[in-house]
Amino acid sequence: MNSLRFTKKRLSLFMLPFLFLCVNVSFPLTAARADDSNAPTGAFSTDILSQYIFRGVANSSTGCVIQPSFTATWNGFSANVWGNFDASRHSVNSYIPLQNGAEGNSKWSETDFTVSYTKELCKDFSVLIGNVYYGLQYPNAYGPNSNDEDEVYGGVSYNFPWFSAAFTTYGEVMHSADEYFELDLSKAIPLPMLDCWCKGTTLNLGTSFGYLILNQDINTLKVTPFGTPPPTGSFSGFDTCFLNASVTFPINKYLSVSPKVGLWLPLTSKASDYLQANSMDQRSTHFYGGINLTATF
């Protein structure tokens, strides 16, 4: 682990560009009510997915995952709590066994806390800065809070006539472990032909490209034959491409349902080796599907 002095140095280095950058956050954020732009809003959301993939790495192996989320927004500020329940985690899971002395099933694997502030500087151009704390529970962590991470992030986004673009940069500050840079492109397409059945239905298409920097030299970089120690070290390079699509069906003013699919692909052979070595299913390419349920108020 790097020294505290190095951590503070990297933190100050990251805070400067974060004043000018903005992120496209994956958690569902609701817009303020039309009759009062400063009114607080909230959203309960749950994803039920075939697999939990984070930046191309599979954090689940078999069975579905359930990811509930709550977001509150007010006057540009946002706070989110998100969690992951893995139905396939159990005490005999060979990839993430329970710790010595631990008993029972440990299916709740992660709780994240996110705070952010968004500001529209001019029409269609916004900036955002924020922080996300990743709380990892047994058996994913090797001890209480030992593998927890904390990231500061920020970026810029712009709504072009035909699509929206966002550039995001993340910096892990608890362990000085990594940086992640992401370019997101997205497009929401109204489907008026379905208005007679479900008014306001929208097709959402997106893609993103990631560049990963791992500073520590303890990362597993490649899968090796049984009995051969895997190579470890730092990592730097283009990482993943993410393709996703969903269809949002508004049930009424407050409820919506969105079936979704996603495909994660490695961008280089080096990234493919890294993703395979660190995924629970030991694969570098991941396709998943599921559904999102959202209630806003």
VOGU-3710 file (C-alpha; in Angstrom, 3 decimals, decimal comma):
1> mnslrftkkr> 0,000/0,000/0,000  1,327/3,430/-0,849  2,175/5,921/1,868  -0,237/8,497/3,276  1,937/11,235/1,830  1,550/9,767/-1,665  -2,194/9,427/-1,110  -2,567/13,108/-0,236  -0,425/14,086/-3,191  -2,586/12,086/-5,605
11> lslfmlpflf> -5,780/13,390/-4,019  -4,733/17,004/-4,563  -3,708/16,141/-8,118  -7,146/14,713/-8,878  -9,190/17,474/-7,252  -7,947/20,083/-9,722  -9,353/18,472/-12,884  -12,470/17,443/-10,991  -13,419/21,107/-10,738  -13,886/21,056/-14,511
21> lcvnvsfplt> -15,033/17,509/-15,236  -18,346/15,709/-14,955  -19,511/12,073/-14,669  -22,422/10,199/-16,197  -23,617/8,360/-13,064  -25,185/4,940/-13,527  -27,558/5,275/-10,584  -31,060/6,521/-11,541  -31,384/10,242/-10,837  -34,742/11,977/-11,176
31> aaraddsnap> -35,226/15,426/-12,599  -36,820/18,114/-10,452  -40,555/18,573/-10,773  -41,635/20,880/-13,558  -43,648/23,100/-11,188  -40,725/23,660/-8,791  -37,144/23,184/-9,999  -35,833/23,416/-6,433  -38,191/20,808/-4,977  -36,491/17,724/-3,503
41> tgafstdils> -37,105/14,488/-5,389  -36,455/10,834/-4,720  -36,324/7,505/-6,521  -36,445/3,885/-5,390  -34,942/1,593/-8,007  -34,128/-2,105/-8,243  -32,176/-3,955/-10,912  -32,658/-7,704/-11,204  -29,820/-8,940/-13,410  -28,296/-12,195/-14,546
51> qyifrgvans> -24,824/-11,067/-13,411  -23,022/-8,227/-11,603  -20,371/-6,705/-13,857  -18,279/-3,724/-12,729  -16,009/-2,122/-15,324  -15,813/-5,387/-17,204  -15,006/-7,570/-14,169  -17,575/-10,177/-13,129  -18,335/-9,825/-9,416  -20,769/-12,742/-9,525
61> stgcviqpsf> -20,598/-16,171/-11,079  -23,932/-18,000/-11,325  -27,457/-17,068/-10,383  -29,068/-13,641/-10,431  -28,201/-10,483/-8,514  -30,626/-7,961/-7,014  -29,417/-4,367/-6,759  -31,719/-1,997/-4,842  -30,983/1,730/-4,873  -32,356/4,917/-3,345
71> tatwngfsan> -31,517/8,392/-4,665  -32,469/11,775/-3,242  -31,813/14,999/-5,174  -32,251/18,661/-4,321  -31,059/21,802/-6,056  -28,222/20,047/-7,861  -27,150/17,902/-4,896  -27,635/14,149/-4,946  -27,192/11,309/-2,439  -27,464/7,627/-3,301
81> vwgnfdasrh> -27,343/4,316/-1,438  -26,886/1,202/-3,584  -26,455/-2,468/-2,724  -25,826/-5,866/-4,292  -27,475/-9,133/-3,231  -25,957/-12,168/-4,939  -28,279/-15,171/-4,876  -25,413/-17,571/-5,710  -23,068/-16,651/-2,833  -22,787/-19,325/-0,163
91> svnsyiplqn> -20,310/-20,816/2,238  -18,937/-23,305/-0,296  -18,423/-20,779/-3,085  -14,930/-21,662/-4,332  -14,244/-18,156/-5,613  -15,150/-16,233/-2,463  -15,338/-18,621/0,509  -16,367/-17,436/3,946  -13,600/-16,312/6,266  -12,200/-18,560/8,997
101> gaegnskwse> -14,763/-18,808/11,780  -17,571/-17,307/9,685  -20,810/-19,229/9,317  -23,925/-19,149/7,170  -24,663/-17,518/3,848  -23,141/-14,153/2,916  -25,232/-13,080/-0,019  -25,177/-9,322/0,568  -21,801/-8,417/-0,908  -21,646/-4,633/-1,301
111> tdftvsytke> -23,125/-1,337/-0,119  -22,119/1,891/-1,876  -22,706/5,488/-0,813  -22,536/8,295/-3,384  -22,820/12,065/-3,011  -22,523/14,535/-5,887  -23,272/18,041/-7,093  -24,393/18,886/-10,627  -24,327/22,317/-12,249  -25,501/23,304/-15,720
121> lckdfsvlig> -23,043/25,988/-16,800  -24,861/26,748/-20,027  -27,531/25,172/-22,195  -26,886/21,429/-22,626  -23,482/21,620/-20,890  -23,147/20,386/-17,295  -20,430/19,653/-14,793  -20,528/17,374/-11,758  -18,206/16,401/-8,927  -18,776/13,666/-6,378
131> nvyyglqypn> -17,547/10,902/-4,156  -18,476/7,223/-3,924  -17,609/4,912/-1,030  -17,603/1,181/-1,827  -18,416/-0,883/1,255  -17,566/-4,561/0,740  -19,001/-7,185/3,067  -17,871/-10,707/3,912  -16,830/-12,844/2,220  -15,631/-10,428/-0,453
141> aygpnsnded> -13,485/-8,457/2,000  -10,604/-10,051/3,894  -11,508/-8,197/7,064  -13,776/-5,374/8,245  -13,293/-2,455/5,822  -9,980/-3,911/4,581  -11,006/-3,891/0,935  -13,372/-0,920/1,058  -12,574/1,763/-1,486  -13,314/5,447/-1,870
151> evyggvsynf> -13,315/7,329/-5,184  -13,589/10,993/-6,027  -14,855/11,634/-9,519  -15,917/14,349/-11,888  -16,428/15,205/-15,523  -18,283/17,095/-18,208  -21,354/16,190/-20,256  -22,981/17,756/-23,296  -26,264/17,062/-25,055  -25,671/17,180/-28,791
161> pwfsaaftty> -28,659/17,278/-31,183  -28,350/13,572/-31,962  -26,755/12,096/-28,830  -25,330/12,864/-25,396  -21,649/12,579/-24,478  -19,906/12,507/-21,113  -16,288/12,189/-20,060  -15,588/10,909/-16,566  -12,469/10,525/-14,446  -12,307/8,569/-11,179
171> gevmhsadey> -9,517/8,471/-8,611  -9,342/5,971/-5,740  -7,990/7,736/-2,630  -8,284/5,257/0,253  -5,513/2,945/-0,977  -4,117/4,982/-3,887  -5,062/1,973/-5,950  -6,356/3,074/-9,326  -7,654/5,655/-11,750  -10,363/5,102/-14,331
181> feldlskaip> -11,270/7,273/-17,323  -14,508/6,751/-19,180  -16,120/8,156/-22,318  -19,896/7,616/-22,544  -22,132/8,081/-25,578  -25,899/7,667/-25,256  -29,105/8,231/-27,175  -32,739/8,153/-26,033  -35,185/7,408/-28,845  -38,938/7,955/-28,271
191> lpmldcwckg> -41,169/5,184/-29,578  -44,440/6,955/-30,455  -45,721/3,869/-32,259  -46,222/2,322/-28,796  -48,105/5,275/-27,297  -51,420/3,528/-27,818  -50,176/0,783/-25,510  -47,765/2,629/-23,200  -47,364/6,371/-23,695  -43,836/7,733/-23,358
201> ttlnlgtsfg> -41,977/4,482/-24,134  -38,309/5,150/-24,870  -35,479/3,098/-26,357  -32,160/3,887/-24,637  -28,875/3,043/-26,371  -25,397/3,573/-24,996  -21,745/2,728/-25,291  -18,706/3,547/-23,193  -14,945/3,134/-23,393  -12,680/2,815/-20,367
211> ylilnqdint> -8,998/3,405/-19,655  -7,668/1,838/-16,449  -4,554/2,585/-14,377  -3,684/0,262/-11,468  -0,832/1,727/-9,431  -0,041/-1,128/-7,069  2,063/-4,105/-8,133  -0,122/-6,766/-6,471  -2,774/-7,096/-9,190  -3,319/-10,485/-10,811
221> lkvtpfgtpp> -2,697/-9,951/-14,502  -3,261/-13,325/-16,143  -4,749/-16,771/-15,586  -2,097/-19,489/-15,456  -2,261/-23,313/-15,421  -3,049/-24,934/-12,090  -0,004/-24,939/-9,826  1,706/-22,061/-11,622  1,744/-18,748/-9,707  -0,050/-16,052/-11,743
231> ptgsfsgfdt> 1,929/-12,966/-12,736  1,221/-9,852/-10,692  2,006/-6,195/-11,214  0,564/-2,828/-12,170  -1,691/-2,225/-15,158  -2,165/0,696/-17,519  -4,090/0,769/-20,767  -7,432/0,786/-22,557  -9,662/-1,588/-20,665  -13,255/-2,172/-21,748
241> cflnasvtfp> -16,004/-1,304/-24,186  -19,554/-1,456/-22,842  -22,624/-1,709/-25,092  -26,061/-1,450/-23,521  -29,710/-1,084/-24,462  -32,935/-0,747/-22,532  -36,572/0,100/-23,146  -38,358/2,253/-20,563  -42,095/1,656/-20,157  -43,753/4,321/-17,970
251> inkylsvspk> -46,546/2,634/-16,007  -47,815/5,964/-14,696  -46,395/9,295/-13,536  -44,342/7,643/-10,790  -43,591/4,062/-11,902  -41,569/2,648/-14,800  -40,246/-0,733/-15,947  -37,136/-1,152/-18,109  -35,888/-4,460/-19,524  -32,189/-4,171/-20,352
261> vglwlpltsk> -29,190/-5,967/-21,829  -25,471/-5,221/-21,727  -22,258/-6,501/-23,299  -18,764/-5,907/-21,882  -15,791/-6,423/-24,233  -12,031/-6,092/-23,633  -10,298/-3,507/-25,809  -6,859/-5,165/-25,880  -5,350/-8,612/-25,312  -3,697/-7,269/-22,159
271> asdylqansm> -7,072/-6,120/-20,873  -8,592/-9,483/-21,813  -6,017/-11,293/-19,651  -6,647/-8,941/-16,723  -10,443/-9,217/-16,912  -10,295/-12,997/-17,169  -7,951/-13,259/-14,188  -10,101/-11,052/-11,948  -13,611/-12,203/-12,937  -15,369/-14,796/-10,820
281> dqrsthfygg> -16,386/-16,695/-13,946  -12,840/-16,353/-15,390  -14,136/-14,779/-18,593  -13,140/-11,530/-20,260  -16,371/-10,992/-22,220  -19,687/-10,726/-20,416  -23,260/-10,499/-21,644  -26,056/-9,972/-19,158  -29,742/-9,131/-19,118  -32,371/-8,126/-16,623
291> inltatf> -35,001/-5,618/-15,667  -35,160/-2,331/-13,754  -38,099/-1,192/-11,622  -38,186/2,495/-10,602  -40,563/4,500/-8,445  -40,127/8,298/-8,289  -41,732/10,798/-5,995
//
